[in-house]
Amino acid sequence: MIGVKRAAHALLRAMFVCAAAVCLLGLAHGWYARIPVTVNEVMVSARPGETVSDVIESAGGYQRPKILAATDRRVVGITDDIEAVILRNGTPASEGSRIEWGDHIRVRVAGDVVEPTRVETRTVEAAPRVLGRGVTTITVEPGVVGVEQRAVGAVSGDVVETTMVVQPQPGLYRLVPAAGTPVVALTFDDGPWPRQTEAILKVLAERDVPATFFMLGSCVDRRPAVARAVAEAGHVVGNHTYWHIRLDTAPPEIAEREIRGTNRAIRRATGMQTRWLRAPGGRLEGPASRYIASSGMASALWTIDPGDWRADITSAELADAVVSAARPGAIVLLHDGGGDRSATIAALPSIIDRLRAAGYEFVTLDEMPSVRANW
C-alpha cells in the first residue's frame, strides 16, 4: 500500500514538472520569437507587441525634411510641422499601431523645403554733404530719407532681396564762419567750361572751400552736366547773361531776354533759382538795372580783379595779386571759362592756403555780409 502511494506521488510530481516545463517553454517562445517585417525594403526582425514606430526606429528611423536657406540652399534647420506618411501594407497607419507577421512598412517623407521669407521695411539716410568751415550750418538741400524693403529668410535671417522704394538723397549744407571771422568770397565767371570747371571744383573740394560761379546761359545749355556738378557740390550759381553782352548798351528787350534766358538754362540744368547777376564787365547802367531790381535779383560786382583773363599772367603773379589785395569782405574775380585758365587753376591752391594762413575763411556771396552792387 505504501509503495502504491509513493508511486502516485512520484507520478504527480512528474506531471507537475512537465506542466511547468511546457508553460515555461510557451512563455519563452512567446517572449523570444521574432516577427519578420519589411521597412522601406529593409528586413527587420521584430518582437511581438512592437509598434510601427518601434520597427521604423530599428530600421534606422527617418529624417524629417530639412529647411534650406532661400539664398544659397544651405541647411538651416529641420521641419517639425511636416509629418511623414506611413503606409502599412499599402494602407495609411499610425506610428502606434502594433505590427503583425510579414507587415510591409513604407515611410514617405516630404522633400526638403526652402525657408519662407518675411518683408522688413527700414529707413536709409544718405551721409550729408558739408562744404566750408564754420560754426553755423546753412541748409542748401535738406535731403530725403530713403525707404528700403528687404525680403529676409524667416529662419536664416539672410537678406534675399532688397528693393529701394524711396531713394535716399543726401542733404547739402554749408558751414559759415563765426561772426567776426575775416571772410573772402571767390567767384568764377564765363563757365561752365569743359575740364577747367571740373579742375576748379576738384581744388575747392580738396580744400573745403565754397564759391560762387557766374555762368553764361549759352555755356550752361551746351554743358548742363558741368553746371549741375557745380550746384551739387554746394556752390552758388549766378547769372552772367546768355551771350556775354554789354547790358548797359543793349536794348531793354535784349537785356531782359539775356537775363531771363540764362535763368531758365540754369534752372533746367541745376534745379536752382539763381539770385545773383553779374553784368559782363561790371557794366549795369540803363534799363537792365531796373529789370534786375523788379525781378528780385541782386547785382554782384567784385573788389579784387587780379587779371587772370590776361594771357601773359603767371600763376605766381596771380596768387600774389589776390593775397596782397585781400581785405575782410573781399570778393575776388576769377574765371573758369572764356579761354585758357590754366594759370587760374594752378594759382588757386596757393591763393586758398595763403589766405587761410593769414586768418581768412571762405564764403559764397549768399553768406557775405555785404556785396558790392555798383561802382
KOLTIVO-270315 format. One line per 4 residues: number of its first residue (from 0); their letters; for each residue x, y, z of C-alpha. Coordinates in nm, 3 decimals, always signed. Example, Ala and Ser with C-alpha at 12.3 -4.5 7.8 and 13.67 -1.06 7.14 Angstrom:
0> as> +1.230:-0.450:+0.780  +1.367:-0.106:+0.714
***
This chain:
0> migv> +0.000:+0.000:+0.000  +0.280:+0.232:+0.090  +0.451:+0.159:-0.240  +0.140:+0.245:-0.435
4> kraa> +0.114:+0.580:-0.260  +0.477:+0.660:-0.333  +0.429:+0.574:-0.697  +0.127:+0.803:-0.715
8> hall> +0.318:+1.094:-0.557  +0.607:+1.044:-0.797  +0.371:+1.049:-1.093  +0.209:+1.369:-0.972
12> ramf> +0.549:+1.536:-0.931  +0.649:+1.431:-1.276  +0.327:+1.563:-1.422  +0.375:+1.895:-1.239
16> vcaa> +0.730:+1.932:-1.365  +0.620:+1.856:-1.720  +0.340:+2.111:-1.698  +0.575:+2.376:-1.565
20> avcl> +0.823:+2.299:-1.836  +0.558:+2.323:-2.102  +0.440:+2.654:-1.954  +0.791:+2.796:-1.942
24> lgla> +0.862:+2.685:-2.298  +0.543:+2.852:-2.411  +0.634:+3.171:-2.235  +0.986:+3.159:-2.370
28> hgwy> +0.861:+3.101:-2.720  +0.621:+3.394:-2.689  +0.895:+3.618:-2.548  +1.183:+3.534:-2.776
32> arip> +1.002:+3.466:-3.103  +1.081:+3.718:-3.382  +0.843:+3.855:-3.641  +0.980:+3.942:-3.987
36> vtvn> +0.880:+4.292:-4.102  +0.997:+4.494:-4.403  +1.064:+4.865:-4.357  +1.138:+5.051:-4.681
40> evmv> +1.264:+4.726:-4.839  +1.485:+4.653:-4.537  +1.405:+4.331:-4.347  +1.367:+4.387:-3.973
44> sarp> +1.322:+4.118:-3.707  +1.073:+4.249:-3.454  +0.930:+4.121:-3.132  +0.564:+4.053:-3.089
48> getv> +0.389:+4.357:-2.943  +0.618:+4.615:-3.100  +0.464:+4.913:-3.274  +0.519:+5.054:-3.618
52> sdvi> +0.726:+5.329:-3.459  +0.947:+5.068:-3.293  +1.029:+4.884:-3.614  +1.091:+5.211:-3.803
56> esag> +1.338:+5.305:-3.530  +1.500:+4.962:-3.556  +1.545:+5.020:-3.929  +1.730:+5.345:-3.865
60> gyqr> +1.436:+5.581:-3.839  +1.378:+5.858:-4.089  +1.492:+6.217:-4.127  +1.245:+6.497:-4.126
64> pkil> +1.264:+6.735:-4.422  +1.545:+6.990:-4.399  +1.488:+7.365:-4.416  +1.711:+7.526:-4.679
68> aatd> +1.823:+7.889:-4.686  +1.650:+8.094:-4.954  +1.983:+8.244:-5.059  +2.229:+7.956:-5.105
72> rrvv> +2.023:+7.645:-5.017  +2.237:+7.555:-4.719  +2.067:+7.361:-4.438  +1.945:+7.596:-4.167
76> gitd> +1.700:+7.375:-3.978  +1.469:+7.073:-3.964  +1.093:+7.095:-4.007  +0.877:+6.999:-3.713
80> diea> +0.540:+7.059:-3.871  +0.563:+6.818:-4.165  +0.488:+6.459:-4.059  +0.594:+6.150:-4.251
84> vilr> +0.331:+5.942:-4.429  +0.341:+5.579:-4.305  +0.189:+5.303:-4.515  +0.133:+4.960:-4.365
88> ngtp> +0.074:+4.704:-4.637  -0.027:+4.993:-4.863  -0.269:+5.148:-4.617  -0.201:+5.457:-4.404
92> aseg> -0.117:+5.361:-4.048  -0.032:+5.534:-3.725  +0.306:+5.500:-3.561  +0.141:+5.348:-3.253
96> srie> -0.028:+5.053:-3.426  +0.117:+4.709:-3.349  +0.289:+4.510:-3.616  +0.197:+4.166:-3.742
100> wgdh> +0.380:+3.889:-3.915  +0.505:+3.988:-4.262  +0.399:+4.353:-4.246  +0.542:+4.581:-4.518
104> irvr> +0.606:+4.927:-4.377  +0.688:+5.217:-4.608  +0.778:+5.561:-4.481  +0.729:+5.853:-4.718
108> vagd> +0.892:+6.180:-4.616  +0.830:+6.513:-4.788  +1.123:+6.669:-4.969  +1.338:+6.946:-4.825
112> vvep> +1.174:+7.286:-4.816  +1.308:+7.635:-4.882  +1.250:+7.869:-4.591  +0.976:+8.130:-4.628
116> trve> +1.066:+8.498:-4.628  +0.931:+8.797:-4.442  +0.932:+9.158:-4.555  +1.107:+9.417:-4.343
120> trtv> +1.094:+9.792:-4.404  +1.363:+10.031:-4.282  +1.471:+10.387:-4.340  +1.802:+10.469:-4.503
124> eaap> +1.977:+10.804:-4.464  +2.249:+10.918:-4.701  +2.556:+11.080:-4.546  +2.515:+11.457:-4.566
128> rvlg> +2.746:+11.668:-4.779  +2.900:+11.964:-4.597  +3.102:+12.240:-4.757  +3.301:+12.511:-4.586
132> rgvt> +3.436:+12.569:-4.236  +3.250:+12.741:-3.959  +3.006:+12.717:-3.670  +2.670:+12.796:-3.832
136> titv> +2.501:+12.548:-4.065  +2.302:+12.664:-4.365  +2.076:+12.409:-4.532  +2.110:+12.417:-4.909
140> epgv> +1.916:+12.094:-4.969  +1.755:+11.908:-4.676  +1.793:+11.567:-4.833  +1.545:+11.280:-4.849
144> vgve> +1.525:+10.983:-4.613  +1.514:+10.664:-4.816  +1.279:+10.371:-4.761  +1.413:+10.020:-4.820
148> qrav> +1.218:+9.694:-4.823  +1.405:+9.371:-4.766  +1.292:+9.011:-4.810  +1.458:+8.823:-4.522
152> gavs> +1.479:+8.448:-4.469  +1.245:+8.359:-4.181  +1.489:+8.101:-4.039  +1.836:+8.205:-4.160
156> gdvv> +1.791:+8.581:-4.139  +1.965:+8.613:-4.478  +1.873:+8.914:-4.692  +1.724:+8.757:-5.004
160> ettm> +1.626:+9.069:-5.196  +1.646:+9.443:-5.142  +1.419:+9.700:-5.303  +1.470:+10.071:-5.255
164> vvqp> +1.117:+10.210:-5.251  +1.234:+10.569:-5.197  +1.588:+10.659:-5.297  +1.777:+10.843:-5.021
168> qpgl> +1.913:+11.182:-5.114  +2.199:+11.335:-4.914  +2.138:+11.670:-4.759  +2.363:+11.955:-4.868
172> yrlv> +2.487:+12.204:-4.610  +2.732:+12.493:-4.593  +2.917:+12.592:-4.279  +2.951:+12.965:-4.214
176> paag> +3.238:+13.108:-4.007  +3.165:+13.269:-3.673  +3.081:+13.637:-3.663  +3.393:+13.847:-3.668
180> tpvv> +3.594:+13.598:-3.877  +3.751:+13.776:-4.177  +3.595:+13.627:-4.489  +3.667:+13.628:-4.862
184> altf> +3.442:+13.519:-5.149  +3.592:+13.351:-5.455  +3.385:+13.399:-5.771  +3.430:+13.245:-6.117
188> ddgp> +3.291:+13.387:-6.442  +3.226:+13.268:-6.800  +3.165:+12.896:-6.732  +3.079:+12.621:-6.721
192> wprq> +3.381:+12.520:-6.925  +3.487:+12.161:-7.002  +3.775:+12.029:-6.788  +3.854:+12.372:-6.643
196> teai> +3.541:+12.399:-6.428  +3.587:+12.041:-6.310  +3.952:+12.112:-6.222  +3.847:+12.412:-6.013
200> lkvl> +3.575:+12.208:-5.843  +3.837:+11.949:-5.750  +4.064:+12.208:-5.585  +3.771:+12.360:-5.396
204> aerd> +3.655:+12.019:-5.274  +4.005:+11.919:-5.161  +4.030:+12.237:-4.952  +3.668:+12.253:-4.838
208> vpat> +3.602:+12.594:-4.994  +3.261:+12.719:-5.116  +3.247:+12.961:-5.407  +3.010:+13.142:-5.644
212> ffml> +3.002:+13.066:-6.019  +2.856:+13.322:-6.262  +2.752:+13.120:-6.565  +2.676:+13.208:-6.923
216> gscv> +2.340:+13.069:-7.036  +2.488:+12.955:-7.367  +2.758:+12.755:-7.186  +2.502:+12.603:-6.948
220> drrp> +2.289:+12.483:-7.238  +2.596:+12.326:-7.401  +2.727:+12.170:-7.080  +2.435:+12.113:-6.839
224> avar> +2.614:+11.826:-6.662  +2.903:+12.055:-6.564  +2.662:+12.320:-6.439  +2.480:+12.055:-6.239
228> avae> +2.809:+11.938:-6.086  +2.875:+12.290:-5.958  +2.536:+12.309:-5.789  +2.555:+11.956:-5.649
232> aghv> +2.893:+12.037:-5.493  +2.722:+12.305:-5.282  +2.837:+12.619:-5.464  +2.617:+12.915:-5.552
236> vgnh> +2.527:+12.969:-5.917  +2.476:+13.318:-6.060  +2.367:+13.471:-6.390  +2.628:+13.621:-6.628
240> tywh> +2.390:+13.675:-6.925  +2.338:+13.433:-7.210  +2.592:+13.556:-7.469  +2.815:+13.779:-7.250
244> irld> +2.670:+14.102:-7.392  +2.706:+14.453:-7.254  +2.385:+14.514:-7.060  +2.446:+14.890:-7.033
248> tapp> +2.412:+14.941:-7.408  +2.171:+14.657:-7.502  +1.808:+14.743:-7.586  +1.578:+14.666:-7.292
252> eiae> +1.412:+14.368:-7.462  +1.753:+14.214:-7.549  +1.886:+14.266:-7.197  +1.574:+14.109:-7.048
256> reir> +1.595:+13.812:-7.284  +1.963:+13.759:-7.197  +1.890:+13.755:-6.825  +1.568:+13.555:-6.837
260> gtnr> +1.711:+13.300:-7.081  +2.010:+13.237:-6.857  +1.787:+13.192:-6.553  +1.587:+12.932:-6.744
264> airr> +1.902:+12.750:-6.855  +2.037:+12.738:-6.500  +1.703:+12.614:-6.366  +1.683:+12.339:-6.630
268> atgm> +2.036:+12.219:-6.560  +2.055:+12.254:-6.183  +1.703:+12.299:-6.049  +1.821:+12.620:-5.881
272> qtrw> +1.660:+12.962:-5.897  +1.953:+13.199:-5.910  +1.952:+13.521:-5.712  +2.270:+13.691:-5.827
276> lrap> +2.357:+13.861:-6.157  +2.698:+13.984:-6.260  +2.692:+14.205:-6.567  +2.978:+14.135:-6.811
280> ggrl> +3.247:+14.392:-6.746  +3.052:+14.509:-6.441  +2.851:+14.745:-6.664  +2.493:+14.759:-6.541
284> egpa> +2.368:+15.104:-6.622  +2.045:+15.172:-6.807  +1.720:+14.973:-6.837  +1.876:+14.639:-6.743
288> sryi> +1.934:+14.757:-6.386  +1.563:+14.835:-6.350  +1.468:+14.490:-6.479  +1.704:+14.321:-6.234
292> assg> +1.556:+14.516:-5.944  +1.199:+14.436:-6.050  +1.276:+14.063:-6.089  +1.407:+14.029:-5.734
296> masa> +1.768:+13.964:-5.838  +2.073:+14.140:-5.699  +2.379:+14.274:-5.877  +2.716:+14.139:-5.765
300> lwti> +3.043:+14.307:-5.860  +3.390:+14.249:-5.712  +3.659:+14.418:-5.509  +3.969:+14.233:-5.636
304> dpgd> +4.046:+14.179:-6.005  +4.387:+14.008:-6.036  +4.358:+13.999:-6.416  +4.353:+13.622:-6.462
308> wrad> +4.197:+13.689:-6.804  +4.536:+13.816:-6.928  +4.719:+13.566:-7.147  +5.063:+13.657:-7.010
312> itsa> +4.991:+13.633:-6.635  +5.160:+13.356:-6.438  +5.007:+13.157:-6.156  +5.256:+13.307:-5.908
316> elad> +5.170:+13.661:-6.015  +4.804:+13.579:-5.991  +4.830:+13.436:-5.639  +5.040:+13.733:-5.523
320> avvs> +4.788:+13.981:-5.663  +4.494:+13.821:-5.480  +4.668:+13.773:-5.146  +4.822:+14.121:-5.138
324> aarp> +4.485:+14.287:-5.211  +4.279:+14.075:-4.970  +4.074:+14.255:-4.706  +3.786:+14.127:-4.489
328> gaiv> +3.477:+14.107:-4.710  +3.678:+14.094:-5.034  +3.513:+13.949:-5.346  +3.769:+13.803:-5.586
332> llhd> +3.702:+13.799:-5.961  +3.838:+13.485:-6.131  +3.737:+13.289:-6.441  +3.673:+12.922:-6.513
336> gggd> +3.580:+12.981:-6.879  +3.625:+13.215:-7.169  +3.968:+13.085:-7.266  +4.271:+12.910:-7.124
340> rsat> +4.251:+12.935:-6.745  +4.543:+12.706:-6.659  +4.711:+12.987:-6.460  +4.396:+13.033:-6.250
344> iaal> +4.373:+12.661:-6.180  +4.743:+12.645:-6.086  +4.720:+12.952:-5.862  +4.404:+12.850:-5.678
348> psii> +4.563:+12.616:-5.416  +4.818:+12.881:-5.324  +4.551:+13.153:-5.300  +4.341:+12.942:-5.063
352> drlr> +4.629:+12.821:-4.847  +4.790:+13.164:-4.810  +4.464:+13.339:-4.727  +4.379:+13.077:-4.467
356> aagy> +4.725:+13.112:-4.318  +4.651:+13.485:-4.288  +4.331:+13.409:-4.091  +4.071:+13.429:-4.367
360> efvt> +3.786:+13.187:-4.433  +3.576:+13.148:-4.747  +3.205:+13.203:-4.807  +2.968:+13.229:-5.102
364> ldem> +2.801:+13.557:-5.188  +2.492:+13.428:-5.005  +2.688:+13.440:-4.679  +2.888:+13.756:-4.750
368> psvr> +2.774:+14.037:-4.513  +2.800:+14.299:-4.787  +2.818:+14.258:-5.167  +2.919:+14.546:-5.392
372> anw> +2.634:+14.616:-5.636  +2.767:+14.922:-5.821  +3.083:+15.120:-5.871
***
